[in-house]
Amino acid sequence: MLELVDVHAHYGKVHVLQGSSLRVEDGETVALLGRNGVGKTTTLKTIMGLVPASGGAVVFNGTDLTKIAPHRIPGQGIGYVPQGRGIFPTLSVLENLEIGLPKSPPPEVMDHVFERFPRLKERLGQSGGTLSGGEQQMLAIARCLVLKPRLLILDEPTEGIMPILVQDIRREIAAVNKAGVSILLVEQNIKTALKLCSRIYIMEKGAVVHEARAEDLKDDKDTLHRYLGVTI
Amino acid sequence: MELVIALGMNGIVWGLIIALIALGLSIIFGLLDIINIAHGDFFMVGTVLAWFVLDTTGNYWLAFLIVPIIGFAMGVVIEYTVIQPIKNAAALSIVATFGLSIILQEGVRATFGAAPTRLVPPIQSTIQMFGLEYEVYRLFAAAVSIAAILLFFGFLHRTKMGTWMRAVRYDPETATAMGIPARKIYMITFALGFAMAALGGVVAAPITTVDFQAGVDILPFCFMAVIIGGLGNLEGTVAAAVMLAFFEGVMASFADPTIARIGSLCLMSIVLLIRPHGIFAGATR
């Protein structure tokens, strides 16, 4: 479904991604882990075309995303929930939900979204900025679902969320995956990543350096400690 | 007293025209981070084109339709050739748009001549108001400006393109990731800013002087409205433009116009001392 092949990216003269490779299969949930500043967010932004790739290929269902305009990438079937949620605070909840579509979506699409996130339906006229952190995260996910993605990319979805709501968000991501949407997740919360994902990539210094099945990584204390500095 | 009322009313009319022009300046600044020194010249181009339409067709009303369209088209070309290459280099925008300002002024001077022209208003009747004989055209100019401002806000808040403009203005990266063509939005916004200034020129041409340097005088006033209204606050810009022009109009009934302008600048300084982000700061939408 998605494959990154030896992807390089620069911020000015800084060589941030130094040959990153990974893949996400149909229906799979994959996590990208690593310490701060290793290039996880840049990897996601490169997939979305927000940071131009200076080398390599980002192939999604046979299309090289590095060759198309960034605003056309969501239309290929990729939803993106950026770090910090990326809600437009001065736009209403409804405007946020419909932002990616040229026209209002069919009622059945909205019904499906509201079925999953009933709280959003109660707040349609409210400004996005007035929602709580958890509600904003729900809105950010719902906004992508309106576009009917085949792959959902989430950058630290539980960051800054009240611990009591982390479970809800985790459950929603699992439900989205169960509905057939592949997930690529960047997460600092290792437990969340291990619970949600079947496969894990670990990045260091701008490149993927380790790949493991989540159930194997749980028991691999040495790798967890060496690359992530954590002990579970 | 009649003079105070007349100049006060003229001030409100002029303020509404300025509001229309300053709105364009404000959206260009808010979305593209461009300090557009040439914005006054967009107004000037509007006045000159209005005169040209009248001169060639004999029908001033046509200018209300044709000139904003020409302004929009010129805006597209200028955004592509001047603004796009300096995107992400905001400091360069002052130099680039200053150069553009000179090109527009000299272009108009070379094409239409340097002699200032006055146009006869297309409506020449007067109406009895507050004990004065007031020009109907000025009331018409105010009505057109109000209608254009309301249309603009309607466009911004009731259409998909307007929603996209507000989204790109807040966070272009996330907007792009949602599938919004940010590049196209920048171009449309700049062109819309030009079209609004050009429409302001058409509205104002019969009550001001058509001159290749007309934009030089109007630009500081637009900047003052944008600053007092709160940078990026569109509703604040409109309110500040009307208040400033009314204040200056009333001042001009007691003192020399230069003193009135100094009064406006003092007022802006006082506002900025008390509210550094403008009177309506915090209400940005």
Interface residues (C-beta under 8 A of the other chain):
Chain A: M48 G49 L50 A69 P70 H71 R72 I73 P74 G75 Y80 P82 G86 F88 P89 T90 L91 E95 E98 I99 G100 L101 P102 K103 R143 L147
Chain B: K160 T163 W164 R166 A167 Y170 D171 E173 T174 A175 T176 A177 M178 G179 I180 P181 A182 R183 T284 R285
